[in-house]
Amino acid sequence: ILAQRVNDINEIKNFLKPNLDYYLPDPTIFNDLKKAADRVFKAVKEKEKITILGDYDVDGLSSIVLLRKFLSFFDVDTYSYIPDRITEGYGPNFKAIDKIKAQKTSLLIMVDCGTNSHEVISYVKKNKMDLIIIDHHKSFEKHINYLTLVNPNSIFDNSGYGFLCSTGLTFIFISYLQKLFKLKNFLSKKTPDINIFLDLVALATVCDVVPLIDLNRAFVFQGLKIFSKRQNIGLKILADEGQLNKKPDEEDLGFFFGPRINAGGRVGKSNIGEKLLISENENEAELLTNQLNTLNYQRKLIEEKVYNESIEQIIKNKKFKNHSLFIFNTNWHEGVLGIVASRIKEKYKKPVIILTKNKNIYKGSGRSILGIDIGLLILQAKKKQIIVNGGGHQMAAGLSIRHNNLKIFEVFFEDFVKNNKNINSNEKNLIIDETLSLGALNDDLIENINKIGPYGLGNPKPKFLFHNVKVIKPKLIGETKKHLSFFVTDETNKTIKSIIFNGLDNELGTTILSCYKKNFFSFIGFIKKSMWKNKIYFEIIIEDGVLGKVII
């Protein structure tokens, strides 16, 4: 398994124990980063009003909190602004700039947004505020010279770090700021150890689904260590209230913490997540956690309704025959479209864009598969004036479009996917790492597999083939009764708990329910140790399978 992931024997140590000393680059390789740091230093020294505007997702919120926490070491009182997803949409807007100006702001820092907001950038200048943008969204356009842009995915930047999320980039920025402040002999009362913020960097890196390679891998590996120390009050209370009674792993970041923190921006107030992450008061954190948990429950109900209606639309219009999936409705909740797009992408293994009507414009989200750069698609559509606005990166994007261009865009999207020469021909093939018997599952195997983590995009979990197994006691579980849980056994007579998430939505799940008693199966999945009500057990997360004994 390790040999498939590391080409150079000399890199094995760094792969298994990635550390920041080895992977952190010289911050000055990033375009405008030194210029941005000099401007922040001037603002801090002269006690200027600094405002940080960021996106409402985990990456945006974590970037804001990272900057605010660092600057608080130097007694800088920052103002933050997070646009409302429904009333304002993604990124900066004119009304937001008016509110920020009213705070007597002289320096505005935008994080995880702003790169392609050219009209708003000009409006910031008109309002006599200096602007720094720290972002990772794609841009192939030239920017105005009064803008300070730190973005490895802009045409000005040759750093080669386009795989970072904004929080990762912000961490590099504050690491340079810290050195600059020290060099200028501008010291805080308490010397900041910025590594205590790596829990936020790990959280954002996983939740923004950027590749877990190189520096990102080190961020998550080291960040999980900080997570286990439970120093961030908000994250600690969130874990306790959700009864996460174990050391968090990368899966918990993506499926436990991420959805709850994002819930505020999706179906509630966009700043609740930020308030939680920056909170130093346990009572306040508990109140905010309860709000987020309630909103997350509402989000699940809304998401399920939109997902079911989306699938109905795909089946009714036979859109599953296309290379891409483009669906829209006039009354879907905008806050859940990204999650629904992800689920549909997983079901059909195709790029997905889903839209809803907001006033006179259709807005929504896209999610892609390996080999199809959906951020590039959006930029090209914007350049051709097919869409009103939009942006993104390889795997995810957002856009807004007028009704009369919906059909034009659908054709443009389909052609883009169909003609893309980088399309991953293996997308519909499941690549397995090894064949295992159930008897081979033990603590040593799990421990060794975990050493190759953290897992995610760019370092997928090892997939194992289990031949000729019998299914025992299948049942539907979860709030929506869509996950299929059962036990499997084979000739070794070992019995292992297994699960197919959203099993009721796919052919494998329905096949198991209808004919499991008379048949053997071959399954592909990954293995893990799970815990439920303080009981630890092995579990197979099944991704695919077939009837019968032999498939290879």
C-alpha positions in Angstrom: 0.0 0.0 0.0 2.8 2.4 0.9 4.7 1.5 -2.3 1.7 2.7 -4.4 1.8 6.1 -2.7 5.5 6.8 -2.4 7.8 6.7 -5.4 11.1 7.6 -3.7 12.4 5.5 -0.8 14.0 8.6 0.7 10.5 10.2 1.0 9.0 7.4 3.2 10.0 9.0 6.5 8.5 12.4 5.5 5.4 10.6 4.1 4.7 8.6 7.3 5.5 11.5 9.7 5.0 14.7 7.7 6.3 17.8 9.6 6.0 21.5 8.9 9.8 22.1 9.2 10.2 20.0 6.1 7.2 21.0 4.0 6.6 24.7 4.8 7.9 26.8 1.9 9.6 30.3 2.1 6.5 32.5 2.3 8.0 35.1 0.0 7.6 32.8 -3.0 3.9 33.7 -3.0 3.0 36.8 -5.1 2.4 39.9 -3.0 2.7 38.1 0.3 5.6 40.3 1.5 3.7 43.4 0.4 0.6 42.2 2.3 2.6 41.5 5.5 4.2 45.0 5.3 0.8 46.6 5.0 -0.6 44.6 8.0 2.4 45.5 10.1 1.9 49.2 9.3 -1.8 48.9 10.3 -1.0 47.1 13.6 1.7 49.6 14.5 -0.4 52.6 13.7 -3.5 51.1 15.3 -5.6 51.3 12.2 -9.0 49.6 12.0 -8.7 46.2 10.2 -11.7 44.4 8.9 -11.6 40.7 7.7 -14.3 39.6 5.2 -14.6 35.9 4.5 -16.7 33.2 3.0 -19.4 31.5 5.1 -17.9 27.9 4.7 -15.4 26.2 7.0 -12.4 27.4 5.0 -13.6 31.0 5.1 -14.5 31.0 8.8 -11.3 29.3 9.8 -9.2 31.8 7.8 -11.0 34.7 9.5 -10.5 33.2 13.0 -6.9 32.4 12.3 -6.1 36.0 11.4 -8.2 37.5 14.3 -6.7 35.2 16.9 -3.1 36.0 15.7 -3.7 39.7 15.6 -5.3 39.6 19.1 -1.9 38.7 20.5 -0.9 42.3 19.5 -4.1 43.8 21.0 -5.6 44.5 17.6 -9.4 44.7 17.7 -10.5 43.4 14.3 -13.9 43.6 12.8 -15.2 40.6 10.8 -17.9 40.4 8.1 -19.4 37.3 6.6 -21.9 37.7 3.9 -25.3 36.0 4.2 -25.6 33.1 1.7 -29.2 33.8 0.8 -29.5 37.6 0.9 -26.0 38.5 -0.2 -24.5 35.4 -1.9 -20.9 34.4 -2.1 -18.1 36.9 -1.7 -18.0 40.7 -1.2 -20.7 43.0 -2.4 -21.4 46.8 -2.4 -23.6 46.8 0.8 -21.0 44.8 2.7 -18.3 47.4 1.7 -20.6 50.2 2.9 -21.0 48.5 6.3 -17.3 47.9 6.5 -16.5 51.5 5.7 -18.9 52.7 8.4 -16.7 50.9 10.9 -13.9 53.4 10.0 -11.9 50.6 8.3 -8.7 51.6 6.6 -7.4 48.1 5.8 -9.7 45.4 4.4 -8.5 41.8 4.2 -10.7 39.3 2.2 -10.1 35.6 2.8 -11.4 32.7 0.7 -13.1 35.1 -1.7 -12.7 38.3 -3.7 -10.3 37.2 -6.4 -12.8 37.6 -9.2 -14.9 40.4 -7.7 -13.5 43.2 -9.9 -16.4 45.7 -9.5 -16.3 45.4 -5.7 -12.5 45.7 -5.7 -12.9 49.1 -7.5 -15.6 50.1 -5.0 -13.2 49.4 -2.1 -10.6 51.7 -3.7 -13.3 54.4 -4.3 -14.0 54.2 -0.5 -10.3 54.8 0.2 -9.6 51.5 1.9 -6.5 49.4 1.2 -7.3 45.9 0.2 -5.5 42.5 0.6 -7.0 39.3 -0.8 -5.8 35.9 0.5 -7.6 33.4 -1.7 -7.2 30.1 -3.6 -9.9 30.3 -6.2 -8.9 30.2 -9.8 -8.3 33.4 -11.9 -6.8 33.9 -15.3 -7.5 37.6 -15.4 -5.1 40.5 -14.8 -5.9 42.6 -11.7 -5.7 46.3 -11.1 -2.3 47.4 -9.7 -3.6 48.8 -6.4 -4.7 45.4 -5.3 -2.5 43.1 -3.1 -3.4 39.6 -4.1 -2.0 36.5 -2.4 -3.4 33.6 -4.5 -1.4 30.7 -5.8 -4.1 30.1 -8.4 -3.7 33.6 -10.0 -1.7 34.2 -13.2 0.8 36.3 -11.2 1.8 33.4 -8.9 4.5 30.8 -9.8 4.8 29.2 -6.3 3.3 25.9 -7.3 1.1 25.8 -4.2 -2.3 25.9 -5.9 -3.4 22.9 -3.9 -3.7 24.9 -0.6 -7.0 26.0 0.9 -7.3 29.6 2.1 -6.7 28.7 5.7 -3.5 26.9 4.8 -2.4 30.0 2.9 -3.4 32.2 5.8 -1.3 30.1 8.1 1.8 30.7 5.9 0.9 34.4 5.9 0.8 34.7 9.7 4.0 32.6 10.0 5.7 35.3 7.9 4.0 38.1 9.8 5.3 36.6 13.1 8.9 36.7 11.7 8.4 40.3 10.4 7.0 41.5 13.8 10.0 39.9 15.6 12.5 41.4 13.1 10.9 44.9 13.6 11.2 44.2 17.4 7.4 44.6 17.6 6.6 42.0 20.3 3.4 41.1 21.9 2.9 40.6 25.7 2.4 36.9 25.1 4.7 35.3 22.5 2.3 33.5 20.1 2.9 29.9 19.2 1.0 29.8 15.9 1.1 26.0 15.8 -1.8 26.0 18.3 -3.9 27.1 15.3 -3.1 24.0 13.3 -6.4 22.4 14.4 -8.2 25.1 12.3 -5.9 24.5 9.4 -6.5 20.8 9.4 -10.2 21.3 9.7 -10.4 23.6 6.7 -8.0 21.5 4.6 -10.2 18.4 5.0 -13.5 20.2 4.7 -12.5 22.1 1.5 -11.6 18.8 -0.1 -8.1 20.0 -1.3 -5.6 17.2 -2.1 -3.9 15.7 1.0 -0.5 15.8 -0.5 2.8 17.6 0.5 2.2 20.5 2.8 -1.6 19.8 3.2 -0.7 16.3 4.5 1.6 17.8 7.1 -1.1 20.4 8.0 -3.7 17.6 8.7 -1.2 15.2 10.4 0.1 17.8 12.8 -3.3 19.5 13.1 -4.9 16.3 14.4 -2.4 16.3 17.2 -3.5 19.8 18.2 -7.2 18.7 17.9 -6.6 15.9 20.4 -5.3 18.5 23.0 -8.8 20.1 22.9 -7.4 23.7 23.2 -10.0 25.3 21.0 -13.0 25.8 23.4 -15.6 25.8 20.5 -14.3 22.6 19.0 -14.0 20.9 22.4 -17.6 21.7 23.3 -18.8 20.7 19.8 -17.1 17.3 20.3 -18.5 16.9 23.8 -22.1 17.8 22.9 -22.0 15.4 19.9 -20.5 12.7 22.2 -17.4 12.3 20.1 -15.6 10.3 22.8 -12.3 9.6 20.9 -9.3 11.3 19.3 -10.6 12.9 16.2 -9.4 11.6 12.8 -9.6 13.2 9.4 -13.0 11.5 8.9 -14.4 13.2 12.0 -13.2 16.6 10.6 -15.1 16.1 7.4 -18.2 14.4 8.6 -18.6 15.4 12.3 -17.2 18.9 12.8 -17.5 20.3 9.2 -21.3 19.9 8.7 -22.1 21.3 12.1 -19.9 24.4 11.6 -21.2 24.9 8.1 -24.8 24.6 9.2 -25.0 28.3 10.3 -23.9 29.5 6.8 -26.3 27.0 5.1 -29.6 27.5 6.9 -29.0 30.0 9.6 -26.8 33.0 10.5 -23.5 32.9 8.6 -21.4 34.1 11.6 -22.4 31.4 14.2 -19.5 29.1 13.2 -17.0 31.9 13.4 -18.3 32.9 16.9 -17.9 29.3 18.0 -14.3 28.9 16.6 -13.1 32.1 18.2 -15.0 31.7 21.6 -13.0 31.7 24.8 -16.1 31.1 27.0 -17.5 27.6 27.6 -21.0 28.8 28.3 -21.1 30.9 25.1 -19.6 27.9 23.2 -22.3 25.6 24.5 -25.1 28.0 23.5 -23.6 28.3 20.0 -23.1 24.6 19.7 -26.8 24.0 20.5 -27.7 26.5 17.8 -25.5 24.8 15.2 -26.8 21.3 16.1 -30.4 22.5 15.7 -29.6 24.1 12.4 -27.7 21.0 11.3 -30.8 18.9 12.0 -32.9 21.3 9.9 -30.3 21.2 7.2 -30.5 17.4 7.0 -34.3 17.5 6.5 -34.1 20.2 3.8 -31.2 18.4 2.1 -33.1 15.1 1.9 -36.1 16.8 0.3 -33.9 18.5 -2.3 -31.9 15.4 -3.0 -35.0 13.2 -3.5 -36.5 15.8 -5.9 -33.2 16.1 -7.8 -33.0 12.3 -8.3 -36.6 12.3 -9.5 -35.8 15.1 -12.0 -32.7 13.2 -13.3 -34.7 9.9 -13.7 -37.8 11.6 -15.2 -35.7 13.5 -17.8 -33.2 10.6 -18.3 -30.3 13.0 -17.6 -28.3 10.1 -16.2 -27.5 9.3 -19.9 -25.5 12.5 -20.2 -21.8 13.0 -19.4 -22.8 15.8 -17.0 -25.8 16.4 -14.7 -27.4 19.9 -14.8 -30.6 20.3 -12.7 -32.5 23.3 -11.4 -35.7 24.2 -9.6 -37.4 27.5 -8.6 -37.8 26.7 -4.9 -34.9 24.6 -3.6 -33.0 25.9 -0.5 -29.8 27.5 -1.7 -27.9 26.5 1.4 -27.9 22.7 0.8 -27.2 22.7 -2.9 -23.5 22.0 -2.5 -24.1 18.9 -0.3 -26.8 17.6 -2.6 -24.4 18.1 -5.6 -21.8 16.0 -3.8 -24.2 13.2 -3.1 -25.4 13.1 -6.7 -21.8 13.2 -7.9 -21.1 10.1 -5.7 -24.2 8.3 -6.9 -23.6 8.8 -10.7 -19.8 9.5 -10.8 -20.4 12.5 -13.0 -19.9 16.3 -12.6 -23.0 17.9 -11.2 -24.4 21.5 -11.1 -27.6 22.2 -9.2 -29.4 25.6 -9.2 -32.3 27.3 -7.5 -34.1 30.6 -8.2 -33.1 33.6 -6.0 -35.1 36.6 -7.0 -34.6 36.9 -10.8 -31.3 34.9 -10.9 -30.6 31.2 -10.6 -27.8 30.4 -8.2 -26.1 27.2 -7.1 -23.2 24.9 -6.7 -21.2 22.4 -8.7 -19.1 19.4 -7.7 -16.8 17.5 -10.0 -14.9 14.2 -10.5 -11.2 13.8 -10.9 -10.1 15.0 -14.3 -12.8 17.6 -14.9 -11.8 21.1 -13.6 -15.2 22.6 -12.7 -13.5 25.9 -11.7 -12.1 26.3 -15.2 -15.6 25.5 -16.7 -17.1 28.4 -14.7 -14.3 30.8 -15.7 -14.8 30.0 -19.3 -18.6 30.3 -19.0 -18.1 33.7 -17.3 -15.7 34.9 -20.1 -18.3 33.9 -22.7 -20.9 35.8 -20.7 -23.1 32.7 -20.4 -23.2 33.2 -16.6 -23.6 36.3 -14.5 -20.9 35.4 -12.0 -19.0 32.5 -10.5 -15.8 30.9 -9.4 -14.3 27.9 -7.9 -11.5 25.3 -8.0 -11.0 21.9 -9.5 -13.6 20.0 -7.5 -16.1 22.6 -6.5 -17.7 25.8 -7.8 -20.5 28.3 -7.4 -22.3 30.3 -10.0 -25.3 32.6 -10.9 -27.1 32.6 -14.2 -30.1 34.2 -15.8 -33.1 32.1 -16.8 -32.7 32.7 -20.5 -29.2 31.2 -20.5 -30.0 28.0 -18.6 -30.3 25.8 -21.7 -27.2 27.4 -23.3 -25.2 26.7 -20.2 -26.4 23.1 -20.0 -25.1 22.4 -23.5 -21.9 24.3 -22.7 -21.4 22.2 -19.5 -22.1 18.9 -21.4 -19.7 19.7 -24.2 -17.0 20.8 -21.7 -17.2 17.4 -19.9 -17.5 15.4 -23.1 -14.6 17.0 -24.8 -12.3 17.2 -21.8 -9.1 15.4 -22.7 -8.0 15.0 -19.0 -11.1 13.1 -18.1 -10.1 10.2 -15.8 -10.9 7.1 -17.6 -10.6 5.1 -14.4 -13.4 7.1 -12.7 -15.9 4.2 -13.1 -13.2 1.6 -12.2 -12.7 0.7 -8.6 -9.0 0.1 -8.0 -8.3 -2.3 -5.2 -5.2 -2.4 -3.1 -5.4 -6.0 -1.9 -7.7 -9.1 -1.5 -8.4 -10.0 2.2 -10.2 -12.7 4.1 -12.2 -11.5 7.1 -9.9 -13.5 9.3 -7.0 -11.2 8.4 -8.7 -8.2 10.1 -6.9 -7.5 13.4 -5.5 -4.6 15.4 -2.0 -4.8 13.8 -3.5 -4.5 10.3 -5.6 -1.5 11.2 -2.7 0.2 13.0 -0.4 -0.2 10.0 -3.1 1.1 7.6 -3.6 4.2 9.9 0.1 5.0 9.6 -0.3 5.7 5.9 -3.0 8.3 6.7 -4.4 11.0 6.9 -6.5 9.9 4.0 -8.5 12.0 1.5 -8.3 13.4 -2.0 -4.8 12.6 -3.3 -4.3 9.8 -0.7 -7.4 7.6 -0.9 -8.1 5.0 1.8 -6.9 1.5 0.8 -9.7 -0.5 -0.8 -9.9 -4.2 -0.1 -11.7 -7.0 -1.9 -13.6 -9.5 0.2 -14.5 -12.6 -1.8 -17.4 -15.1 -1.3 -19.0 -13.6 1.8 -22.4 -14.2 3.3 -24.7 -11.3 4.5 -26.4 -11.7 7.9 -29.2 -9.5 9.4 -29.4 -6.5 7.0 -31.3 -3.6 8.3 -31.9 0.1 7.4 -30.5 2.6 9.9 -30.0 6.3 10.4 -32.5 9.2 10.8 -33.7 8.7 7.2 -33.4 4.9 7.2 -31.3 5.0 4.1 -28.1 3.4 5.3 -27.8 -0.4 5.1 -26.1 -2.1 8.0 -25.4 -5.9 8.2 -22.8 -8.5 9.2 -20.6 -10.5 6.8 -18.9 -13.8 7.3 -16.7 -16.0 5.2 -14.9 -19.4 5.2 -12.7 -18.2 8.1 -15.9 -18.0 10.2 -15.1 -14.5 11.4 -18.1 -12.1 11.5 -17.6 -8.4 10.8 -20.0 -5.5 10.9 -20.5 -3.7 7.6 -22.3 -0.7 6.3 -23.3 0.8 2.9 -24.1 4.5 3.3 -27.2 5.6 1.4 -27.6 1.9 0.5 -31.3 2.3 -0.2 -30.4 4.7 -3.0 -28.3 2.2 -5.0 -28.7 -1.1 -6.7 -26.3 -3.0 -4.5 -28.3 -2.1 -1.4 -31.7 -3.1 -2.8 -30.2 -6.3 -4.2 -28.8 -7.3 -0.8 -32.2 -6.6 0.9 -34.1 -8.7 -1.8 -31.9 -11.8 -2.1 -29.2 -11.9 0.6 -30.4 -15.3 2.1 -29.7 -17.4 -1.0 -26.5 -15.7 -2.3 -22.8 -15.1 -1.7 -21.4 -11.7 -2.4 -18.0 -10.1 -3.2 -17.5 -6.7 -1.7 -15.0 -3.8 -2.1 -14.5 -1.4 0.8 -12.2 0.0 3.4 -11.8 -1.1 6.9 -11.7 0.8 10.2 -12.2 0.6 13.9 -15.5 2.1 15.1 -16.9 2.9 18.4 -20.5 2.9 19.5 -21.7 3.3 23.1 -18.1 2.7 24.3 -17.8 -0.6 22.4 -15.0 -0.8 19.9 -15.4 -3.1 16.8 -14.0 -3.6 13.3 -16.2 -2.3 10.4 -16.1 -2.5 6.6 -17.4 0.6 4.8 -18.6 -1.0 1.6 -18.3 1.0 -1.7 -19.4 -1.6 -4.2 -20.1 -5.3 -4.7 -21.5 -8.1 -6.9 -23.5 -11.3 -6.5 -21.6 -14.5 -6.9 -18.3 -16.0 -5.8 -15.7 -15.0 -8.3 -15.2 -11.6 -9.9 -11.5 -11.6 -10.9 
